[in-house]
Amino acid sequence: MTATPFTLCIIVLIALATLGLPIGLSMIGASLFYLLMAGLDPGTAAEQILNGLYNSYVLLAVPLFILAADLMNTGSLTDRLLKFCLVLVGRFRGGLGHVNVVANVIFAGMSGSAIADAVGIGRVIIGMMTRGGRYPVTYAAAITACAAIIGPIIPPSIPMVIYALVADASIGFLFLGGVIPGLMLGVAFMVMNSLIARRRAYPVEPPVPLRDVPKLTLDAFPALLLPIILLFGIYGGVMTPTEGAAAAAAYALLAAALIYRALTLRQLYGVLLSSAKATTSVGMLIAGALVFNYVVTIENIPASVAQFIGGFNLTKLAYLLLINAILLLLGCLLEGTTILLVIVPIMIPTAKALGIDLVHFGVVVVVNVMIGLLTPPFGLLLFIVANMTGQPLAKIVRECVPFIAAAIAVLAIITFVPETVLWLPRVFGYKG
């Protein structure tokens, strides 16, 4: 039996990735191999990349949100936000765990990146939690990793920008759809932290003196203003989400350099270099996905999958549960952006055919992908916090289990109750 060009393409893709070639380059290499085997013009690969990257205005938001997050992490915004959060929730049992979660909820309105949140907040809050042996290092690392997944669910969100690209969905309404699920995750993590803190008798932080509250609030005010400017700008009709990303980066630079005076020219150069490297990495992945998705389209894979699934006469809910199961499994094996760019486009036609709202579907997909950052063996956030703390990965995973269970419970709620996602977009005029 002769292998088809597409079968050989998949074999080449797996082989290249197994040999250690970055997944973006592996997709480009495998797609070029397919075009040659199918007798098609290899120049089509370059055409797909150029058309996809240069005709998509929405993609400009990705490097700008990355830059905004890097600027906030380099300036002193993170420190000031953590002190402000200590005022809000530090006095409860397991207070620094609550501070960790609340800081991520606030930071989520600025960066749009789970990794940026884990690195930025994690460096400071893990030190605060473990000082004097108040919390085990593994617990501090676990709650830091888990709380970081809130970042890309509450707007702005880089994964939602990428989903909007492949699904042709409204970024603005996707952003709004993520607000309530993101807050639900925050509440779920704080409840879990409270239960664990009571069971293990974690300390209560001394309350911040009342006379210090105005100063700490004033210190944090410029940082707290960023999500307000961003969201009111976008939903007030003043700017598009992409322009909002530019505004976020500009404001983060202004706050770090002029208001807080915590950013030197040398640090700014480092931030720009770091952001450029991160953007290049994401850009290469998107370029590879654009070519590979062209191959998938030529082979009519999405329609074939839709026809195959249609034969099972699945309801909307059954299909969403199937998608959850597939994405949670893939999240253990693949990087989130790869799932969004390669796997999700195959799922979208069936979702459309079943009448599933693409904003609801997008938020469910993004929550799945974020949980995948916490699941071994390839949970990226686990490796980041393990590297930061020098703790064994297995011990951090064990501490993450209750929080992963809480996240899956929230995922179940937003799957079964679409209004948890769609209510806020509809308040702002969404007709879906």
N, C-alpha and C positions, 0 to 999 in steps of 0.2 A: 504494500500500500504506500503510495507516494505522498509525502508530506506536502501540505499546501504552503504557499509563501507566508501566510499569516502564522501558521504553526511554527515555521522556521524562525519567523520574526520574534515570537514569544520565547523560543529556545535561546536565540541570540541575546535577547533582552535579559533573561535570567542569568545566562552565562557571564555577560559583561558585568552585571551587578554583583554576582557572586565573586568575580575576580577583583572587585573593589573599585570599579569605575563608578563615579557619582551617578545617581539614578537619572538625572537630567541628560547627561551625556550618553548613558546606556540607552535611553529611549530614542535619542537622535540616531545613534549608531544602528540600533535595531530597525528603526523606520527606514533609514537609507538602504539597509540590506533588503527590506521588503520591497521598496520601490524598484531596486535593481532586479530582484527575482520576478517581480510582476511585470517587468518590461516598461515601467513608467519612468518619467523624467526625474532623476534625483534632485534636480534644481527645484522641484516642487517643495522640498523640505525647507529650503531657504525662503521660498515665497510664503509658506505658511507661518514661519517664524516672524518674518517682517510684517506681514499683514496683521498677525495676532498681537504683536507687541506694540507696533506703531499706530494701529488704528483703535486701540483700546485706551481711551482717556481714563477709565476707571483704574487702570493699573498704576497710574502715577501716585495713587494714594498709598500704595505699599511702601515705597522708599521713604515717603514723607512721614508716615506713622512710625517707621523704624527709626528715623532720625529724631523724631519727637521723643520717643522712648529713651534713646541713648542720651539725649540732652538732659532729660529729667534724672536719669540715673547718675550722670556725671556731676551735675549741679547738686545743690543740697536740698532739692525738693523732697526727696524720699525721707530724709531725716526729719524734716519739719512735719511731714504728713504723719509719720509714725508717732511723734510727740503729741500731735493733735488727736490721733486715734486713742492714745493712752488716756487722754482726758475723757473721751467718750465711753470707753468700755474696759479700761484697765482695772477698775475697782471690783470687777466680778471675779468669781472663782475661775481659775485658768485664764486670767485677764490678758496675758500676753498672747495666748492663742487667739483670743477674740480680736486683739489689736492686729494680728497677722491677717485675719480674714477681712476685717473692715478696711484695713489699708489697701488690700487687693481690690476690694469693691470700689474704693475711691480712685485708685490708680488705674482701674479698668477703664475709667472715663477719659483716659489720657493716652495710653500706649497701644492697645489693640494686640499685644503680643504676650503670650503666656511665658515665653522664655525671658523676655525683657523684664517682666514682673518678678519672676523667680530670682533672676540675677540681681536686679535692682533692690527689691525689698529684702530678698533672702540674706544678702550679705550683712545687713544691719540687724534684722529681726532675729535671726538665728543666734547672733552674738548676744542680743538682749535676753533671749529666752534661756540660754544656757549659762549665763554669767552666775557664778556662785552655785552652780548645780541645781538651779531652780526647776529646770525641765531636762529630761534626757535629750541628748543631741539628736538621736534618731527620731524622736517625736517632733522636735522643732523642725527637722528637715522634712518630715512627712507632711506636716500641716502647711509648711511653706510651699511645697510642691503642689499639694492639692488645692490650696487657695489660689494659686497662680492660674488655674484653668478658668477662673471667673473672668480674667482679663479679656479674652477674645469673644466672650459671650455678651457682656455689657458693652455697648458701643463706645468708641469706635472699635472695629474688629478686622484684622487683616484676613483671617480665614473667611469671613463673610464677604469681603471684597473679592476674594478668589472665587467663592461660590457664585457671587453675582455675575462674574465673568463667564462661567461655564453654563449657568442656568438662565442667563438673560433676565435676572430678577432685579427688582428695585433695591439698591443699596440702602437708601434712606429707610424704607419700610423694614428691611432685614435688620438694620440697626435697632429700630424701635422694637421689633419682635424679640430681640435678645434681652431687653431690659428686665422684664419680669422673671424669665428663667434664670438670669444671672443673679438677681436678688434672692430668688428661691434657693439657689445653690449656696449663697452666703449664709442665709438663715439655717439651712440644713447643716453646714459645716460648723456653725456656732453652736447649734444644739448638740451635735456630736462631740465637739470640744468640751462643752459643759458636762456632758455625761462622763466622759473620760476623766476630766479634771476632778470631778467629785469622787469618782471611784478610786483614783490614784492620789487624792489629796494634794493636787498641785496648788501652789501658793496664790493668795490674793494680793495684788499689788497695792501698796499704800495709795490712798486717794490723792490726786493732785490738789495742792492747796488752791482754794478759791481765788486767791489774789493772783495766781499764775495763769488762770484760764484765759483772761483777755489777751495777755501777751502771746501765749501759745497759739491762740486762734488767729490773732493778727499776723503772726509769723507764717502760718500755713495758708492765709487767705489768698495770696497771689497764686499758689499752687492749686487751691480749691476752685479758683476762678476758671481754670482751663477747661474742665468738662462743661461748665455752664456756658462759656463762650462758644464752645464747639457745638453743643447740642442746640442751643438757641439759634446759633448762626445757621445750622443746617435746616432745622425744622421751622425756623422763622422765615425761610425762603431767601435769606441773605446770600448763602453760598451753597454750592454743591458739596457732596461728601469729599470729593477730591480737593476742592478749594478749602474745605474744612481741615483736611490733613495738612495742607500748606500753612493754614492759620495756626494749627496746633504746633507745628515745628517752629514757626516764627515766634509764637508766644513763649514756648519752652526756652528758646534761645534768649529772648528778652528777659524772662524771669530769672534764668540761671546766671546770665552775664551782667545785667544791669540792676535788677531788683535785689537779688541775693548776693551778687558779686562773688559767685562761687565757681566761675568758669574762666580759666586763663586761655590765652591764644594757643598754647601748647595742648591743653586739654581739648579745645575745640577742634584742632587738627586731628587728634586721636579719635574724637567722636565721629568726625566726617569720614575718616578712614574706616572705622569699624562699621558704620552704617553702609558705606559703599560695598564692603565685603559681604555683609549680610544681604544687601540688595542684589548683588551679583549672584549669590547662591540661589536666592529665590527666583531671580530672572532666568537662570539656566534651567531650573526645574520647570518653570512655565514654558520656556522655549521647547524643551523636550516633550512636554505634554501636548503642546500645540501640534507638533508633527505626528506624535503617536496617535492623538485623537483623530487626525486626518486619516491615518491608516485604518483605525477602528471604524470610522464613518464609511470609508470605501468598502470595507468588508460587511457593512450593514449590521454590525454587532448590536447596537442599541435596539434596532427594530426586531432583530432575532430574539434578543433577551425579553423584550416586551411581549412578543408573540408566545414565547415559551412560558413566561409567568402568567400570561393571559389564559393559558390552557388550564390553570389551576383555579380559575374563577375566584381570585382573592378579593376580599373587601379592602377598603382603604386602610382600616386598622390592622388587618392581617399583613398587608404589604409593609406598613410602617414597622410592625414588630419584626418581620423578616429582615428589613433593612437594618434595624437596630442590632439584631443578632449578627448579621454579616459585618457591619462596621465595627462593632465591639471586638469581634474576632480579628478583623484586619488591623485594628488599632494595636493589637499585640505584636504585629509583624511588620507594619509599614509606617512610614513617616506621614504625618497628617496632611501635608500639602500634596503629597503623591496621591493619597486617597481622594482628596478634593478634585484634583486635576485629571486623574485617570479613571478611577472607579465610579465616582458620583455621576459624571456625564452619561454613563451607561444606564444608570438607574432613573434618570430624570424623565425620559419618554414614557416609561410605565407609570410613574407618579402622575404625569399630565393626563395620561389615558384614564386613570382611575379617578381623576378630578381632585387630587390632593393639592392643596394650596402650596405654591412654590416657596412662599415666605415661611410657612409652617414647616415644610419639608427641609428648608435650608437651615433653620434654627435647630431642628432635631439632628440633622447631619453634623452641624458644627459642635453640638454638645457631645455627640458620639466621638467625634475626632478628638475633642479635648480630653475625654475620659481615656482615650487611647494613649495620651501622653503620660498616663500614670500606670499603665498595665505592662507588666514584664512579658517577654524578655527585652523589648525594645522601647520601653517608655522613656522618652527623651528627658522629661523633667526629673525622673528618678536618677538618671545618670548625672544631671546637672547638680542636684542637691547632694548626691553621694560624693561627687568631686569636690564640692564646696566644703563639706564637713569631714571627708575622709572616713566615713562610716561604711560598713558592709551594705551592699545593695539589698540583700535578703532581709536585714533588720529594718531597713526603711520601708520596704514593701509591706512587711508585717504591720507596721504602724499605719500604713496608708489604707489598709483593707476597710476599716469602718468608714472612712471618708469616701472611698470609692463606692461602697454600698449606698451611702447617702446620695452621691451623685447619680447613681443608677436609679434610685427612687425618684429623684427629681426628673430624670429622663423619662421614666414611666408616666409621671403626671403630665408632662408637656406633650407626650405622645397620645395619651388617652383623652386629654382635655385641650384641644387646639386653641381655645380661647385664651389660655395662659400666654400664648405667643401672639395671637392675632388681635386681642382686645385693644392694646395700645396703638398699633398701626391703624386700626379702624377709627379710633378717636381722632387721628390726624388725617383721615380722609381716604384710607386704603379701601378699595372696593372688592378686593379678592375674597 
